[in-house]
Amino acid sequence: MKQHSSLIGGSSAARLLQCPGSWRANLALPPSADVPSPYAEEGSFAHAIMERLMRVRASNRGLVDLYATARSYIGEQIYDRVVTPAHIDELIDPALGMLEVLEEAYGGGFEVVGVEERVAFPGVLSAFGTVDLILRSASHIIVADYKFGQGVPVRAIYNDLDGDTVNAQLLYYLVAAMNSKRALFTGKRKLVIAVVQPRAEQGLSHTEVSRKETKWFVEDVHEAVQTAMDRDPPLRKGEACRWCPAKVSCPEWTAPMLEIAALQPVKTAHVPPDRETGLTPYGVYLAKAKALTDMLAMFSKEVNEQLHAYL
């Protein structure tokens, strides 16, 4: 039984908001075997340990040494593998430490009020998600998400030339939790979303979110869902394409591949830089070539994965 809507879920929220046409593009792909990667399996394993620890914390009202409890699991099989000291040292202990830092940042005094909670996004049929952890104090409520991979660092908020952008996946989980667990969100507690990613260089990322922002997010999602269901929803390329399988046939991605063939080399001879940009023609060429080859690398990776699934 599916746990998430095929239209939108936590992991696809940013993609649908950026590119409403991505939903139909993914539906057009042939079905493929859903074989989890070793990295995903390890992440599920670490999630299972953290779930167990947080339930122990909740049942003991925080009066328990979670580090010692985690070490007591060594040698025991959890999920699909036996727990080793390396698992505790590299995954679990750092995650527990980050949670301590996170709670201290917002005044401490938190209790566990939700562990692996299945929640529903308001106003979208069958749009579910699973919240890893909900913590509550007298002043704040935190919705935290674990990321145990070694790949792309995940942030609660991203900064770019267009300003600050809050992580859409975390906003999705927060809004869904507010909808499904309304009793937890009563009063004037401030809202916080957080990412706990032990293997990232900056593994803890968090930010406060206003209730007005959650309202705007709901409106944006509803608009994106409506647009996605239109006859000819727009396709837009962006950062959220990173995990989109439809890149293999999306014209927004296949067209730039043709630009590589048409890219004209520029001589490296010294030419005075442009006064406005500060770049020489060769610098412009390198910048464009870099952007195109980065896209090609991402495109190639998706083609390989799709080919593997097809075979």
Contacts in CASP RR format, 6 or more apart in sequence:
PFRMAT RR
TARGET T0000
AUTHOR 0000-0000-0000
METHOD contacts of the structure
MODEL  1
MKQHSSLIGGSSAARLLQCPGSWRANLALPPSADVPSPYAEEGSFAHAIM
ERLMRVRASNRGLVDLYATARSYIGEQIYDRVVTPAHIDELIDPALGMLE
VLEEAYGGGFEVVGVEERVAFPGVLSAFGTVDLILRSASHIIVADYKFGQ
GVPVRAIYNDLDGDTVNAQLLYYLVAAMNSKRALFTGKRKLVIAVVQPRA
EQGLSHTEVSRKETKWFVEDVHEAVQTAMDRDPPLRKGEACRWCPAKVSC
PEWTAPMLEIAALQPVKTAHVPPDRETGLTPYGVYLAKAKALTDMLAMFS
KEVNEQLHAYL
2 126 0 8 1.000
3 118 0 8 1.000
3 128 0 8 1.000
3 129 0 8 1.000
3 130 0 8 1.000
4 10 0 8 1.000
4 11 0 8 1.000
4 12 0 8 1.000
4 126 0 8 1.000
4 127 0 8 1.000
4 128 0 8 1.000
4 129 0 8 1.000
5 124 0 8 1.000
5 125 0 8 1.000
5 126 0 8 1.000
5 127 0 8 1.000
5 128 0 8 1.000
6 23 0 8 1.000
6 27 0 8 1.000
7 16 0 8 1.000
7 23 0 8 1.000
7 124 0 8 1.000
7 126 0 8 1.000
7 127 0 8 1.000
7 225 0 8 1.000
7 228 0 8 1.000
7 229 0 8 1.000
8 16 0 8 1.000
8 23 0 8 1.000
8 121 0 8 1.000
8 124 0 8 1.000
8 127 0 8 1.000
8 172 0 8 1.000
8 221 0 8 1.000
8 224 0 8 1.000
8 225 0 8 1.000
9 121 0 8 1.000
9 127 0 8 1.000
9 128 0 8 1.000
9 129 0 8 1.000
9 172 0 8 1.000
10 129 0 8 1.000
10 168 0 8 1.000
10 169 0 8 1.000
10 172 0 8 1.000
10 173 0 8 1.000
11 169 0 8 1.000
11 243 0 8 1.000
12 22 0 8 1.000
13 168 0 8 1.000
13 169 0 8 1.000
13 171 0 8 1.000
13 172 0 8 1.000
13 221 0 8 1.000
14 167 0 8 1.000
14 168 0 8 1.000
14 169 0 8 1.000
14 239 0 8 1.000
14 240 0 8 1.000
15 22 0 8 1.000
15 240 0 8 1.000
15 241 0 8 1.000
15 243 0 8 1.000
15 244 0 8 1.000
16 22 0 8 1.000
16 23 0 8 1.000
16 221 0 8 1.000
16 224 0 8 1.000
16 225 0 8 1.000
16 228 0 8 1.000
17 168 0 8 1.000
17 220 0 8 1.000
17 221 0 8 1.000
17 224 0 8 1.000
17 240 0 8 1.000
18 236 0 8 1.000
18 238 0 8 1.000
18 239 0 8 1.000
18 240 0 8 1.000
18 241 0 8 1.000
19 234 0 8 1.000
19 235 0 8 1.000
19 236 0 8 1.000
19 237 0 8 1.000
19 238 0 8 1.000
19 240 0 8 1.000
19 241 0 8 1.000
19 244 0 8 1.000
20 224 0 8 1.000
20 227 0 8 1.000
20 228 0 8 1.000
20 230 0 8 1.000
20 233 0 8 1.000
20 234 0 8 1.000
20 236 0 8 1.000
21 227 0 8 1.000
21 228 0 8 1.000
21 233 0 8 1.000
21 234 0 8 1.000
21 235 0 8 1.000
22 228 0 8 1.000
22 235 0 8 1.000
22 241 0 8 1.000
22 244 0 8 1.000
22 246 0 8 1.000
23 228 0 8 1.000
23 229 0 8 1.000
23 233 0 8 1.000
24 228 0 8 1.000
24 233 0 8 1.000
25 235 0 8 1.000
25 244 0 8 1.000
25 246 0 8 1.000
25 249 0 8 1.000
25 250 0 8 1.000
26 244 0 8 1.000
26 245 0 8 1.000
26 246 0 8 1.000
28 246 0 8 1.000
28 249 0 8 1.000
29 245 0 8 1.000
29 246 0 8 1.000
29 248 0 8 1.000
29 249 0 8 1.000
29 306 0 8 1.000
30 310 0 8 1.000
32 306 0 8 1.000
32 309 0 8 1.000
32 310 0 8 1.000
33 309 0 8 1.000
35 309 0 8 1.000
36 44 0 8 1.000
39 149 0 8 1.000
39 150 0 8 1.000
41 79 0 8 1.000
41 80 0 8 1.000
42 148 0 8 1.000
42 149 0 8 1.000
43 146 0 8 1.000
43 148 0 8 1.000
43 149 0 8 1.000
44 79 0 8 1.000
44 80 0 8 1.000
45 78 0 8 1.000
45 79 0 8 1.000
45 80 0 8 1.000
45 81 0 8 1.000
45 87 0 8 1.000
46 87 0 8 1.000
46 91 0 8 1.000
46 92 0 8 1.000
46 95 0 8 1.000
46 146 0 8 1.000
46 148 0 8 1.000
47 116 0 8 1.000
47 132 0 8 1.000
47 146 0 8 1.000
47 148 0 8 1.000
48 78 0 8 1.000
48 79 0 8 1.000
49 70 0 8 1.000
49 73 0 8 1.000
49 78 0 8 1.000
49 83 0 8 1.000
49 87 0 8 1.000
49 91 0 8 1.000
49 92 0 8 1.000
50 92 0 8 1.000
50 95 0 8 1.000
50 132 0 8 1.000
50 133 0 8 1.000
50 146 0 8 1.000
51 115 0 8 1.000
51 116 0 8 1.000
51 132 0 8 1.000
52 73 0 8 1.000
52 78 0 8 1.000
53 66 0 8 1.000
53 69 0 8 1.000
53 70 0 8 1.000
53 92 0 8 1.000
53 96 0 8 1.000
54 112 0 8 1.000
54 114 0 8 1.000
54 115 0 8 1.000
54 133 0 8 1.000
55 112 0 8 1.000
55 115 0 8 1.000
56 64 0 8 1.000
56 66 0 8 1.000
56 69 0 8 1.000
57 64 0 8 1.000
57 66 0 8 1.000
57 112 0 8 1.000
58 111 0 8 1.000
58 112 0 8 1.000
58 113 0 8 1.000
58 114 0 8 1.000
58 115 0 8 1.000
61 111 0 8 1.000
62 111 0 8 1.000
62 112 0 8 1.000
66 96 0 8 1.000
67 93 0 8 1.000
67 96 0 8 1.000
70 88 0 8 1.000
70 92 0 8 1.000
70 93 0 8 1.000
70 96 0 8 1.000
71 85 0 8 1.000
71 88 0 8 1.000
73 83 0 8 1.000
73 88 0 8 1.000
74 83 0 8 1.000
74 84 0 8 1.000
74 85 0 8 1.000
74 88 0 8 1.000
75 82 0 8 1.000
75 83 0 8 1.000
75 84 0 8 1.000
76 82 0 8 1.000
76 83 0 8 1.000
77 83 0 8 1.000
90 198 0 8 1.000
90 199 0 8 1.000
91 148 0 8 1.000
91 198 0 8 1.000
91 199 0 8 1.000
94 198 0 8 1.000
94 199 0 8 1.000
95 146 0 8 1.000
95 148 0 8 1.000
95 196 0 8 1.000
95 198 0 8 1.000
98 196 0 8 1.000
98 198 0 8 1.000
98 203 0 8 1.000
98 204 0 8 1.000
99 133 0 8 1.000
99 144 0 8 1.000
99 196 0 8 1.000
101 204 0 8 1.000
102 142 0 8 1.000
102 144 0 8 1.000
102 194 0 8 1.000
102 196 0 8 1.000
102 204 0 8 1.000
102 206 0 8 1.000
103 109 0 8 1.000
103 110 0 8 1.000
103 135 0 8 1.000
103 137 0 8 1.000
103 142 0 8 1.000
105 206 0 8 1.000
106 137 0 8 1.000
106 139 0 8 1.000
106 140 0 8 1.000
106 142 0 8 1.000
106 190 0 8 1.000
106 192 0 8 1.000
107 137 0 8 1.000
107 139 0 8 1.000
107 140 0 8 1.000
108 137 0 8 1.000
109 137 0 8 1.000
109 138 0 8 1.000
110 135 0 8 1.000
110 136 0 8 1.000
110 137 0 8 1.000
110 140 0 8 1.000
110 142 0 8 1.000
111 135 0 8 1.000
111 136 0 8 1.000
111 137 0 8 1.000
112 133 0 8 1.000
112 134 0 8 1.000
112 135 0 8 1.000
113 134 0 8 1.000
113 135 0 8 1.000
113 136 0 8 1.000
113 141 0 8 1.000
113 184 0 8 1.000
114 131 0 8 1.000
114 133 0 8 1.000
114 134 0 8 1.000
114 181 0 8 1.000
114 184 0 8 1.000
115 132 0 8 1.000
115 133 0 8 1.000
115 134 0 8 1.000
116 130 0 8 1.000
116 131 0 8 1.000
116 132 0 8 1.000
117 130 0 8 1.000
117 131 0 8 1.000
117 134 0 8 1.000
117 177 0 8 1.000
117 180 0 8 1.000
117 181 0 8 1.000
118 128 0 8 1.000
118 129 0 8 1.000
118 130 0 8 1.000
118 180 0 8 1.000
119 128 0 8 1.000
119 129 0 8 1.000
119 130 0 8 1.000
119 131 0 8 1.000
119 173 0 8 1.000
119 176 0 8 1.000
119 177 0 8 1.000
119 179 0 8 1.000
119 180 0 8 1.000
119 181 0 8 1.000
120 127 0 8 1.000
120 128 0 8 1.000
120 129 0 8 1.000
120 176 0 8 1.000
120 179 0 8 1.000
120 180 0 8 1.000
121 127 0 8 1.000
121 128 0 8 1.000
121 129 0 8 1.000
121 172 0 8 1.000
121 175 0 8 1.000
121 176 0 8 1.000
121 179 0 8 1.000
121 221 0 8 1.000
122 175 0 8 1.000
122 176 0 8 1.000
122 179 0 8 1.000
122 218 0 8 1.000
123 218 0 8 1.000
123 222 0 8 1.000
124 221 0 8 1.000
124 222 0 8 1.000
124 225 0 8 1.000
127 176 0 8 1.000
128 176 0 8 1.000
129 172 0 8 1.000
129 173 0 8 1.000
129 176 0 8 1.000
131 143 0 8 1.000
131 145 0 8 1.000
131 173 0 8 1.000
131 176 0 8 1.000
131 177 0 8 1.000
132 144 0 8 1.000
132 145 0 8 1.000
132 146 0 8 1.000
133 142 0 8 1.000
133 143 0 8 1.000
133 144 0 8 1.000
133 145 0 8 1.000
133 146 0 8 1.000
134 141 0 8 1.000
134 142 0 8 1.000
134 143 0 8 1.000
134 144 0 8 1.000
134 177 0 8 1.000
134 181 0 8 1.000
134 184 0 8 1.000
135 141 0 8 1.000
135 142 0 8 1.000
135 144 0 8 1.000
136 142 0 8 1.000
136 184 0 8 1.000
136 189 0 8 1.000
137 189 0 8 1.000
138 189 0 8 1.000
139 189 0 8 1.000
139 190 0 8 1.000
140 189 0 8 1.000
140 190 0 8 1.000
140 191 0 8 1.000
140 192 0 8 1.000
141 184 0 8 1.000
141 185 0 8 1.000
141 189 0 8 1.000
141 190 0 8 1.000
141 191 0 8 1.000
141 192 0 8 1.000
142 192 0 8 1.000
142 193 0 8 1.000
142 194 0 8 1.000
142 206 0 8 1.000
143 170 0 8 1.000
143 173 0 8 1.000
143 174 0 8 1.000
143 177 0 8 1.000
143 191 0 8 1.000
143 192 0 8 1.000
143 193 0 8 1.000
143 194 0 8 1.000
144 193 0 8 1.000
144 194 0 8 1.000
144 195 0 8 1.000
144 196 0 8 1.000
145 169 0 8 1.000
145 170 0 8 1.000
145 173 0 8 1.000
145 193 0 8 1.000
145 194 0 8 1.000
145 195 0 8 1.000
145 196 0 8 1.000
146 196 0 8 1.000
146 197 0 8 1.000
147 154 0 8 1.000
147 195 0 8 1.000
147 196 0 8 1.000
147 197 0 8 1.000
147 200 0 8 1.000
148 197 0 8 1.000
148 198 0 8 1.000
148 199 0 8 1.000
149 197 0 8 1.000
149 199 0 8 1.000
150 199 0 8 1.000
150 200 0 8 1.000
151 199 0 8 1.000
151 200 0 8 1.000
152 242 0 8 1.000
153 197 0 8 1.000
153 200 0 8 1.000
153 201 0 8 1.000
153 202 0 8 1.000
153 203 0 8 1.000
154 167 0 8 1.000
154 195 0 8 1.000
154 197 0 8 1.000
154 200 0 8 1.000
154 205 0 8 1.000
155 167 0 8 1.000
155 195 0 8 1.000
155 205 0 8 1.000
156 166 0 8 1.000
156 167 0 8 1.000
156 170 0 8 1.000
156 193 0 8 1.000
156 194 0 8 1.000
156 195 0 8 1.000
156 205 0 8 1.000
156 206 0 8 1.000
156 207 0 8 1.000
157 164 0 8 1.000
157 165 0 8 1.000
157 166 0 8 1.000
157 167 0 8 1.000
157 205 0 8 1.000
157 207 0 8 1.000
158 164 0 8 1.000
158 165 0 8 1.000
158 167 0 8 1.000
159 165 0 8 1.000
166 193 0 8 1.000
166 207 0 8 1.000
166 209 0 8 1.000
166 213 0 8 1.000
166 217 0 8 1.000
167 193 0 8 1.000
167 195 0 8 1.000
168 217 0 8 1.000
168 240 0 8 1.000
170 193 0 8 1.000
170 194 0 8 1.000
170 195 0 8 1.000
171 193 0 8 1.000
171 209 0 8 1.000
171 213 0 8 1.000
171 214 0 8 1.000
171 217 0 8 1.000
172 217 0 8 1.000
172 221 0 8 1.000
173 193 0 8 1.000
174 191 0 8 1.000
174 193 0 8 1.000
174 209 0 8 1.000
174 214 0 8 1.000
175 214 0 8 1.000
175 217 0 8 1.000
175 218 0 8 1.000
177 184 0 8 1.000
177 185 0 8 1.000
178 185 0 8 1.000
178 214 0 8 1.000
185 191 0 8 1.000
190 208 0 8 1.000
191 208 0 8 1.000
191 209 0 8 1.000
191 210 0 8 1.000
191 211 0 8 1.000
191 214 0 8 1.000
192 206 0 8 1.000
192 207 0 8 1.000
192 208 0 8 1.000
192 209 0 8 1.000
193 206 0 8 1.000
193 207 0 8 1.000
193 209 0 8 1.000
194 204 0 8 1.000
194 205 0 8 1.000
194 206 0 8 1.000
194 207 0 8 1.000
195 203 0 8 1.000
195 204 0 8 1.000
195 205 0 8 1.000
195 206 0 8 1.000
196 203 0 8 1.000
196 204 0 8 1.000
197 203 0 8 1.000
197 204 0 8 1.000
197 205 0 8 1.000
227 233 0 8 1.000
227 234 0 8 1.000
235 250 0 8 1.000
235 251 0 8 1.000
235 252 0 8 1.000
236 252 0 8 1.000
237 250 0 8 1.000
237 252 0 8 1.000
237 253 0 8 1.000
241 247 0 8 1.000
241 250 0 8 1.000
241 252 0 8 1.000
241 253 0 8 1.000
241 298 0 8 1.000
242 298 0 8 1.000
244 250 0 8 1.000
244 302 0 8 1.000
245 302 0 8 1.000
245 305 0 8 1.000
245 306 0 8 1.000
247 253 0 8 1.000
247 298 0 8 1.000
247 299 0 8 1.000
247 302 0 8 1.000
248 299 0 8 1.000
248 302 0 8 1.000
248 303 0 8 1.000
248 306 0 8 1.000
253 295 0 8 1.000
253 299 0 8 1.000
256 292 0 8 1.000
256 295 0 8 1.000
256 296 0 8 1.000
257 295 0 8 1.000
257 296 0 8 1.000
257 299 0 8 1.000
259 292 0 8 1.000
260 292 0 8 1.000
260 293 0 8 1.000
260 296 0 8 1.000
263 285 0 8 1.000
263 288 0 8 1.000
263 289 0 8 1.000
263 292 0 8 1.000
264 285 0 8 1.000
265 285 0 8 1.000
266 281 0 8 1.000
266 282 0 8 1.000
266 283 0 8 1.000
266 284 0 8 1.000
266 285 0 8 1.000
267 282 0 8 1.000
268 282 0 8 1.000
270 280 0 8 1.000
271 280 0 8 1.000
271 281 0 8 1.000
271 282 0 8 1.000
272 280 0 8 1.000
273 279 0 8 1.000
273 280 0 8 1.000
274 280 0 8 1.000
277 284 0 8 1.000
279 287 0 8 1.000
END
